[in-house]
Amino acid sequence: MRARLIAAFAAVYIIWGSTYLAIRFAVETLPPLLMAGARFFIAGIILLVWSRFSAPNRRPTRVDWNTGLVTGLLLLLRV
């Protein structure tokens, strides 16, 4: 149990730290809004692939897409 906890914290530190490092370098070459859009797009693709492997017989429904669209717009608009 303790090893799993340490591994989880290590994953958070590495993933979170690499995200900030990538943002630092990306802002130097890309406009900020384009970079943010690319980040959300890539994250969405990763989540879609993950969901396809975790539940291969379930496809996103229209309700799922609408929920994702509303959530994405609210994240973008920061409401």
PDB file as gemmi writes it, atoms N, CA and C in Angstrom:
CRYST1    1.000    1.000    1.000  90.00  90.00  90.00 P 1                      
ATOM      1  N   MET A   1       0.831  -1.195   0.000  1.00  0.00           N  
ATOM      2  CA  MET A   1       0.000   0.000   0.000  1.00  0.00           C  
ATOM      3  C   MET A   1       0.875   1.259   0.000  1.00  0.00           C  
ATOM      4  N   ARG A   2       1.920   1.243   0.785  1.00  0.00           N  
ATOM      5  CA  ARG A   2       2.785   2.416   0.872  1.00  0.00           C  
ATOM      6  C   ARG A   2       3.512   2.676  -0.447  1.00  0.00           C  
ATOM      7  N   ALA A   3       3.927   1.611  -1.121  1.00  0.00           N  
ATOM      8  CA  ALA A   3       4.608   1.756  -2.417  1.00  0.00           C  
ATOM      9  C   ALA A   3       3.671   2.348  -3.461  1.00  0.00           C  
ATOM     10  N   ARG A   4       2.405   1.955  -3.432  1.00  0.00           N  
ATOM     11  CA  ARG A   4       1.430   2.518  -4.368  1.00  0.00           C  
ATOM     12  C   ARG A   4       1.207   4.004  -4.109  1.00  0.00           C  
ATOM     13  N   LEU A   5       1.169   4.373  -2.848  1.00  0.00           N  
ATOM     14  CA  LEU A   5       1.001   5.782  -2.488  1.00  0.00           C  
ATOM     15  C   LEU A   5       2.186   6.608  -2.969  1.00  0.00           C  
ATOM     16  N   ILE A   6       3.385   6.107  -2.754  1.00  0.00           N  
ATOM     17  CA  ILE A   6       4.590   6.808  -3.213  1.00  0.00           C  
ATOM     18  C   ILE A   6       4.617   6.895  -4.735  1.00  0.00           C  
ATOM     19  N   ALA A   7       4.213   5.817  -5.415  1.00  0.00           N  
ATOM     20  CA  ALA A   7       4.172   5.822  -6.878  1.00  0.00           C  
ATOM     21  C   ALA A   7       3.141   6.824  -7.390  1.00  0.00           C  
ATOM     22  N   ALA A   8       2.003   6.919  -6.706  1.00  0.00           N  
ATOM     23  CA  ALA A   8       0.976   7.873  -7.109  1.00  0.00           C  
ATOM     24  C   ALA A   8       1.480   9.311  -6.954  1.00  0.00           C  
ATOM     25  N   PHE A   9       2.122   9.616  -5.839  1.00  0.00           N  
ATOM     26  CA  PHE A   9       2.674  10.953  -5.649  1.00  0.00           C  
ATOM     27  C   PHE A   9       3.772  11.255  -6.667  1.00  0.00           C  
ATOM     28  N   ALA A  10       4.599  10.273  -6.956  1.00  0.00           N  
ATOM     29  CA  ALA A  10       5.662  10.461  -7.950  1.00  0.00           C  
ATOM     30  C   ALA A  10       5.064  10.738  -9.327  1.00  0.00           C  
ATOM     31  N   ALA A  11       4.003  10.029  -9.673  1.00  0.00           N  
ATOM     32  CA  ALA A  11       3.346  10.259 -10.964  1.00  0.00           C  
ATOM     33  C   ALA A  11       2.776  11.664 -11.037  1.00  0.00           C  
ATOM     34  N   VAL A  12       2.140  12.104  -9.964  1.00  0.00           N  
ATOM     35  CA  VAL A  12       1.585  13.466  -9.945  1.00  0.00           C  
ATOM     36  C   VAL A  12       2.699  14.495 -10.099  1.00  0.00           C  
ATOM     37  N   TYR A  13       3.774  14.340  -9.368  1.00  0.00           N  
ATOM     38  CA  TYR A  13       4.879  15.300  -9.461  1.00  0.00           C  
ATOM     39  C   TYR A  13       5.489  15.319 -10.850  1.00  0.00           C  
ATOM     40  N   ILE A  14       5.704  14.158 -11.434  1.00  0.00           N  
ATOM     41  CA  ILE A  14       6.331  14.098 -12.757  1.00  0.00           C  
ATOM     42  C   ILE A  14       5.398  14.626 -13.832  1.00  0.00           C  
ATOM     43  N   ILE A  15       4.140  14.178 -13.825  1.00  0.00           N  
ATOM     44  CA  ILE A  15       3.193  14.621 -14.855  1.00  0.00           C  
ATOM     45  C   ILE A  15       2.905  16.107 -14.714  1.00  0.00           C  
ATOM     46  N   TRP A  16       2.619  16.565 -13.504  1.00  0.00           N  
ATOM     47  CA  TRP A  16       2.312  17.967 -13.299  1.00  0.00           C  
ATOM     48  C   TRP A  16       3.526  18.841 -13.621  1.00  0.00           C  
ATOM     49  N   GLY A  17       4.688  18.428 -13.184  1.00  0.00           N  
ATOM     50  CA  GLY A  17       5.899  19.194 -13.462  1.00  0.00           C  
ATOM     51  C   GLY A  17       6.210  19.266 -14.941  1.00  0.00           C  
ATOM     52  N   SER A  18       6.027  18.163 -15.651  1.00  0.00           N  
ATOM     53  CA  SER A  18       6.295  18.185 -17.093  1.00  0.00           C  
ATOM     54  C   SER A  18       5.274  19.048 -17.828  1.00  0.00           C  
ATOM     55  N   THR A  19       4.054  19.134 -17.311  1.00  0.00           N  
ATOM     56  CA  THR A  19       3.043  19.998 -17.928  1.00  0.00           C  
ATOM     57  C   THR A  19       3.483  21.456 -17.853  1.00  0.00           C  
ATOM     58  N   TYR A  20       3.932  21.890 -16.694  1.00  0.00           N  
ATOM     59  CA  TYR A  20       4.370  23.275 -16.562  1.00  0.00           C  
ATOM     60  C   TYR A  20       5.614  23.558 -17.403  1.00  0.00           C  
ATOM     61  N   LEU A  21       6.511  22.602 -17.499  1.00  0.00           N  
ATOM     62  CA  LEU A  21       7.683  22.770 -18.340  1.00  0.00           C  
ATOM     63  C   LEU A  21       7.286  22.875 -19.809  1.00  0.00           C  
ATOM     64  N   ALA A  22       6.359  22.031 -20.238  1.00  0.00           N  
ATOM     65  CA  ALA A  22       5.890  22.084 -21.625  1.00  0.00           C  
ATOM     66  C   ALA A  22       5.184  23.404 -21.913  1.00  0.00           C  
ATOM     67  N   ILE A  23       4.390  23.897 -20.983  1.00  0.00           N  
ATOM     68  CA  ILE A  23       3.707  25.184 -21.168  1.00  0.00           C  
ATOM     69  C   ILE A  23       4.738  26.296 -21.295  1.00  0.00           C  
ATOM     70  N   ARG A  24       5.780  26.246 -20.483  1.00  0.00           N  
ATOM     71  CA  ARG A  24       6.820  27.283 -20.532  1.00  0.00           C  
ATOM     72  C   ARG A  24       7.459  27.374 -21.915  1.00  0.00           C  
ATOM     73  N   PHE A  25       7.790  26.214 -22.492  1.00  0.00           N  
ATOM     74  CA  PHE A  25       8.410  26.213 -23.810  1.00  0.00           C  
ATOM     75  C   PHE A  25       7.396  26.503 -24.914  1.00  0.00           C  
ATOM     76  N   ALA A  26       6.173  26.046 -24.757  1.00  0.00           N  
ATOM     77  CA  ALA A  26       5.164  26.250 -25.798  1.00  0.00           C  
ATOM     78  C   ALA A  26       4.764  27.720 -25.915  1.00  0.00           C  
ATOM     79  N   VAL A  27       4.708  28.436 -24.808  1.00  0.00           N  
ATOM     80  CA  VAL A  27       4.318  29.843 -24.840  1.00  0.00           C  
ATOM     81  C   VAL A  27       5.346  30.677 -25.607  1.00  0.00           C  
ATOM     82  N   GLU A  28       6.582  30.211 -25.626  1.00  0.00           N  
ATOM     83  CA  GLU A  28       7.617  30.941 -26.363  1.00  0.00           C  
ATOM     84  C   GLU A  28       7.432  30.833 -27.876  1.00  0.00           C  
ATOM     85  N   THR A  29       6.764  29.777 -28.355  1.00  0.00           N  
ATOM     86  CA  THR A  29       6.651  29.560 -29.792  1.00  0.00           C  
ATOM     87  C   THR A  29       5.231  29.677 -30.326  1.00  0.00           C  
ATOM     88  N   LEU A  30       4.220  29.457 -29.498  1.00  0.00           N  
ATOM     89  CA  LEU A  30       2.826  29.492 -29.941  1.00  0.00           C  
ATOM     90  C   LEU A  30       2.072  30.609 -29.228  1.00  0.00           C  
ATOM     91  N   PRO A  31       1.048  31.156 -29.875  1.00  0.00           N  
ATOM     92  CA  PRO A  31       0.174  32.090 -29.148  1.00  0.00           C  
ATOM     93  C   PRO A  31      -0.539  31.347 -28.006  1.00  0.00           C  
ATOM     94  N   PRO A  32      -0.756  32.006 -26.887  1.00  0.00           N  
ATOM     95  CA  PRO A  32      -1.322  31.328 -25.707  1.00  0.00           C  
ATOM     96  C   PRO A  32      -2.670  30.651 -25.952  1.00  0.00           C  
ATOM     97  N   LEU A  33      -3.583  31.296 -26.681  1.00  0.00           N  
ATOM     98  CA  LEU A  33      -4.889  30.679 -26.893  1.00  0.00           C  
ATOM     99  C   LEU A  33      -4.801  29.460 -27.805  1.00  0.00           C  
ATOM    100  N   LEU A  34      -3.934  29.501 -28.790  1.00  0.00           N  
ATOM    101  CA  LEU A  34      -3.739  28.341 -29.659  1.00  0.00           C  
ATOM    102  C   LEU A  34      -3.143  27.182 -28.860  1.00  0.00           C  
ATOM    103  N   MET A  35      -2.203  27.496 -27.989  1.00  0.00           N  
ATOM    104  CA  MET A  35      -1.601  26.460 -27.157  1.00  0.00           C  
ATOM    105  C   MET A  35      -2.640  25.861 -26.217  1.00  0.00           C  
ATOM    106  N   ALA A  36      -3.486  26.689 -25.610  1.00  0.00           N  
ATOM    107  CA  ALA A  36      -4.520  26.183 -24.709  1.00  0.00           C  
ATOM    108  C   ALA A  36      -5.510  25.306 -25.473  1.00  0.00           C  
ATOM    109  N   GLY A  37      -5.891  25.729 -26.663  1.00  0.00           N  
ATOM    110  CA  GLY A  37      -6.796  24.923 -27.477  1.00  0.00           C  
ATOM    111  C   GLY A  37      -6.177  23.588 -27.850  1.00  0.00           C  
ATOM    112  N   ALA A  38      -4.910  23.608 -28.214  1.00  0.00           N  
ATOM    113  CA  ALA A  38      -4.217  22.362 -28.562  1.00  0.00           C  
ATOM    114  C   ALA A  38      -4.134  21.443 -27.344  1.00  0.00           C  
ATOM    115  N   ARG A  39      -3.899  22.025 -26.167  1.00  0.00           N  
ATOM    116  CA  ARG A  39      -3.830  21.226 -24.939  1.00  0.00           C  
ATOM    117  C   ARG A  39      -5.150  20.524 -24.653  1.00  0.00           C  
ATOM    118  N   PHE A  40      -6.256  21.275 -24.769  1.00  0.00           N  
ATOM    119  CA  PHE A  40      -7.567  20.677 -24.517  1.00  0.00           C  
ATOM    120  C   PHE A  40      -7.903  19.639 -25.580  1.00  0.00           C  
ATOM    121  N   PHE A  41      -7.535  19.902 -26.824  1.00  0.00           N  
ATOM    122  CA  PHE A  41      -7.804  18.948 -27.905  1.00  0.00           C  
ATOM    123  C   PHE A  41      -7.047  17.645 -27.667  1.00  0.00           C  
ATOM    124  N   ILE A  42      -5.778  17.748 -27.338  1.00  0.00           N  
ATOM    125  CA  ILE A  42      -4.967  16.552 -27.081  1.00  0.00           C  
ATOM    126  C   ILE A  42      -5.489  15.798 -25.861  1.00  0.00           C  
ATOM    127  N   ALA A  43      -5.870  16.532 -24.816  1.00  0.00           N  
ATOM    128  CA  ALA A  43      -6.424  15.881 -23.624  1.00  0.00           C  
ATOM    129  C   ALA A  43      -7.724  15.156 -23.956  1.00  0.00           C  
ATOM    130  N   GLY A  44      -8.555  15.754 -24.794  1.00  0.00           N  
ATOM    131  CA  GLY A  44      -9.803  15.110 -25.201  1.00  0.00           C  
ATOM    132  C   GLY A  44      -9.560  13.839 -25.988  1.00  0.00           C  
ATOM    133  N   ILE A  45      -8.584  13.881 -26.898  1.00  0.00           N  
ATOM    134  CA  ILE A  45      -8.249  12.681 -27.669  1.00  0.00           C  
ATOM    135  C   ILE A  45      -7.743  11.574 -26.745  1.00  0.00           C  
ATOM    136  N   ILE A  46      -6.886  11.939 -25.792  1.00  0.00           N  
ATOM    137  CA  ILE A  46      -6.372  10.940 -24.841  1.00  0.00           C  
ATOM    138  C   ILE A  46      -7.513  10.329 -24.036  1.00  0.00           C  
ATOM    139  N   LEU A  47      -8.449  11.153 -23.565  1.00  0.00           N  
ATOM    140  CA  LEU A  47      -9.584  10.628 -22.799  1.00  0.00           C  
ATOM    141  C   LEU A  47     -10.497   9.758 -23.654  1.00  0.00           C  
ATOM    142  N   LEU A  48     -10.686  10.128 -24.912  1.00  0.00           N  
ATOM    143  CA  LEU A  48     -11.511   9.323 -25.807  1.00  0.00           C  
ATOM    144  C   LEU A  48     -10.876   7.954 -26.045  1.00  0.00           C  
ATOM    145  N   VAL A  49      -9.571   7.934 -26.288  1.00  0.00           N  
ATOM    146  CA  VAL A  49      -8.864   6.661 -26.483  1.00  0.00           C  
ATOM    147  C   VAL A  49      -8.920   5.824 -25.204  1.00  0.00           C  
ATOM    148  N   TRP A  50      -8.708   6.464 -24.057  1.00  0.00           N  
ATOM    149  CA  TRP A  50      -8.754   5.758 -22.776  1.00  0.00           C  
ATOM    150  C   TRP A  50     -10.137   5.116 -22.575  1.00  0.00           C  
ATOM    151  N   SER A  51     -11.195   5.879 -22.859  1.00  0.00           N  
ATOM    152  CA  SER A  51     -12.543   5.348 -22.654  1.00  0.00           C  
ATOM    153  C   SER A  51     -12.839   4.206 -23.614  1.00  0.00           C  
ATOM    154  N   ARG A  52     -12.296   4.262 -24.825  1.00  0.00           N  
ATOM    155  CA  ARG A  52     -12.517   3.178 -25.797  1.00  0.00           C  
ATOM    156  C   ARG A  52     -11.841   1.889 -25.324  1.00  0.00           C  
ATOM    157  N   PHE A  53     -10.676   2.008 -24.673  1.00  0.00           N  
ATOM    158  CA  PHE A  53      -9.996   0.808 -24.184  1.00  0.00           C  
ATOM    159  C   PHE A  53     -10.606   0.290 -22.891  1.00  0.00           C  
ATOM    160  N   SER A  54     -11.127   1.174 -22.054  1.00  0.00           N  
ATOM    161  CA  SER A  54     -11.691   0.726 -20.780  1.00  0.00           C  
ATOM    162  C   SER A  54     -13.097   0.155 -20.950  1.00  0.00           C  
ATOM    163  N   ALA A  55     -13.841   0.641 -21.938  1.00  0.00           N  
ATOM    164  CA  ALA A  55     -15.189   0.118 -22.221  1.00  0.00           C  
ATOM    165  C   ALA A  55     -15.341   0.008 -23.733  1.00  0.00           C  
ATOM    166  N   PRO A  56     -14.785  -1.051 -24.344  1.00  0.00           N  
ATOM    167  CA  PRO A  56     -14.733  -1.120 -25.808  1.00  0.00           C  
ATOM    168  C   PRO A  56     -16.095  -1.194 -26.495  1.00  0.00           C  
ATOM    169  N   ASN A  57     -17.129  -1.652 -25.800  1.00  0.00           N  
ATOM    170  CA  ASN A  57     -18.444  -1.779 -26.431  1.00  0.00           C  
ATOM    171  C   ASN A  57     -19.304  -0.541 -26.281  1.00  0.00           C  
ATOM    172  N   ARG A  58     -18.838   0.438 -25.539  1.00  0.00           N  
ATOM    173  CA  ARG A  58     -19.643   1.649 -25.311  1.00  0.00           C  
ATOM    174  C   ARG A  58     -19.072   2.805 -26.119  1.00  0.00           C  
ATOM    175  N   ARG A  59     -19.917   3.395 -26.935  1.00  0.00           N  
ATOM    176  CA  ARG A  59     -19.532   4.574 -27.718  1.00  0.00           C  
ATOM    177  C   ARG A  59     -20.162   5.806 -27.070  1.00  0.00           C  
ATOM    178  N   PRO A  60     -19.525   6.974 -27.191  1.00  0.00           N  
ATOM    179  CA  PRO A  60     -20.131   8.187 -26.630  1.00  0.00           C  
ATOM    180  C   PRO A  60     -21.477   8.486 -27.308  1.00  0.00           C  
ATOM    181  N   THR A  61     -22.468   8.795 -26.500  1.00  0.00           N  
ATOM    182  CA  THR A  61     -23.795   9.122 -27.020  1.00  0.00           C  
ATOM    183  C   THR A  61     -23.879  10.614 -27.294  1.00  0.00           C  
ATOM    184  N   ARG A  62     -25.005  11.037 -27.860  1.00  0.00           N  
ATOM    185  CA  ARG A  62     -25.232  12.466 -28.119  1.00  0.00           C  
ATOM    186  C   ARG A  62     -25.218  13.254 -26.814  1.00  0.00           C  
ATOM    187  N   VAL A  63     -25.757  12.672 -25.757  1.00  0.00           N  
ATOM    188  CA  VAL A  63     -25.756  13.340 -24.445  1.00  0.00           C  
ATOM    189  C   VAL A  63     -24.325  13.514 -23.946  1.00  0.00           C  
ATOM    190  N   ASP A  64     -23.493  12.504 -24.130  1.00  0.00           N  
ATOM    191  CA  ASP A  64     -22.085  12.606 -23.723  1.00  0.00           C  
ATOM    192  C   ASP A  64     -21.379  13.736 -24.475  1.00  0.00           C  
ATOM    193  N   TRP A  65     -21.594  13.805 -25.793  1.00  0.00           N  
ATOM    194  CA  TRP A  65     -20.966  14.859 -26.593  1.00  0.00           C  
ATOM    195  C   TRP A  65     -21.478  16.238 -26.184  1.00  0.00           C  
ATOM    196  N   ASN A  66     -22.781  16.361 -25.927  1.00  0.00           N  
ATOM    197  CA  ASN A  66     -23.337  17.653 -25.504  1.00  0.00           C  
ATOM    198  C   ASN A  66     -22.789  18.073 -24.145  1.00  0.00           C  
ATOM    199  N   THR A  67     -22.690  17.126 -23.223  1.00  0.00           N  
ATOM    200  CA  THR A  67     -22.124  17.427 -21.907  1.00  0.00           C  
ATOM    201  C   THR A  67     -20.676  17.881 -22.037  1.00  0.00           C  
ATOM    202  N   GLY A  68     -19.920  17.183 -22.863  1.00  0.00           N  
ATOM    203  CA  GLY A  68     -18.526  17.568 -23.088  1.00  0.00           C  
ATOM    204  C   GLY A  68     -18.403  18.937 -23.732  1.00  0.00           C  
ATOM    205  N   LEU A  69     -19.297  19.240 -24.669  1.00  0.00           N  
ATOM    206  CA  LEU A  69     -19.277  20.545 -25.323  1.00  0.00           C  
ATOM    207  C   LEU A  69     -19.566  21.669 -24.328  1.00  0.00           C  
ATOM    208  N   VAL A  70     -20.592  21.489 -23.515  1.00  0.00           N  
ATOM    209  CA  VAL A  70     -20.929  22.512 -22.511  1.00  0.00           C  
ATOM    210  C   VAL A  70     -19.793  22.675 -21.512  1.00  0.00           C  
ATOM    211  N   THR A  71     -19.232  21.568 -21.045  1.00  0.00           N  
ATOM    212  CA  THR A  71     -18.119  21.625 -20.096  1.00  0.00           C  
ATOM    213  C   THR A  71     -16.916  22.321 -20.708  1.00  0.00           C  
ATOM    214  N   GLY A  72     -16.599  21.991 -21.956  1.00  0.00           N  
ATOM    215  CA  GLY A  72     -15.480  22.626 -22.640  1.00  0.00           C  
ATOM    216  C   GLY A  72     -15.681  24.117 -22.806  1.00  0.00           C  
ATOM    217  N   LEU A  73     -16.900  24.520 -23.166  1.00  0.00           N  
ATOM    218  CA  LEU A  73     -17.166  25.951 -23.312  1.00  0.00           C  
ATOM    219  C   LEU A  73     -17.060  26.677 -21.977  1.00  0.00           C  
ATOM    220  N   LEU A  74     -17.561  26.052 -20.920  1.00  0.00           N  
ATOM    221  CA  LEU A  74     -17.459  26.678 -19.614  1.00  0.00           C  
ATOM    222  C   LEU A  74     -15.999  26.770 -19.155  1.00  0.00           C  
ATOM    223  N   LEU A  75     -15.184  25.768 -19.457  1.00  0.00           N  
ATOM    224  CA  LEU A  75     -13.769  25.842 -19.134  1.00  0.00           C  
ATOM    225  C   LEU A  75     -13.089  26.964 -19.925  1.00  0.00           C  
ATOM    226  N   LEU A  76     -13.455  27.081 -21.177  1.00  0.00           N  
ATOM    227  CA  LEU A  76     -12.855  28.097 -22.036  1.00  0.00           C  
ATOM    228  C   LEU A  76     -13.265  29.501 -21.599  1.00  0.00           C  
ATOM    229  N   LEU A  77     -14.534  29.666 -21.244  1.00  0.00           N  
ATOM    230  CA  LEU A  77     -15.046  30.980 -20.870  1.00  0.00           C  
ATOM    231  C   LEU A  77     -14.791  31.320 -19.414  1.00  0.00           C  
ATOM    232  N   ARG A  78     -14.415  30.318 -18.622  1.00  0.00           N  
ATOM    233  CA  ARG A  78     -14.136  30.490 -17.185  1.00  0.00           C  
ATOM    234  C   ARG A  78     -15.314  31.114 -16.439  1.00  0.00           C  
ATOM    235  N   VAL A  79     -16.486  30.538 -16.676  1.00  0.00           N  
ATOM    236  CA  VAL A  79     -17.709  31.036 -16.021  1.00  0.00           C  
ATOM    237  C   VAL A  79     -17.843  30.412 -14.666  1.00  0.00           C  
TER     238      VAL A  79                                                      
END                                                                             
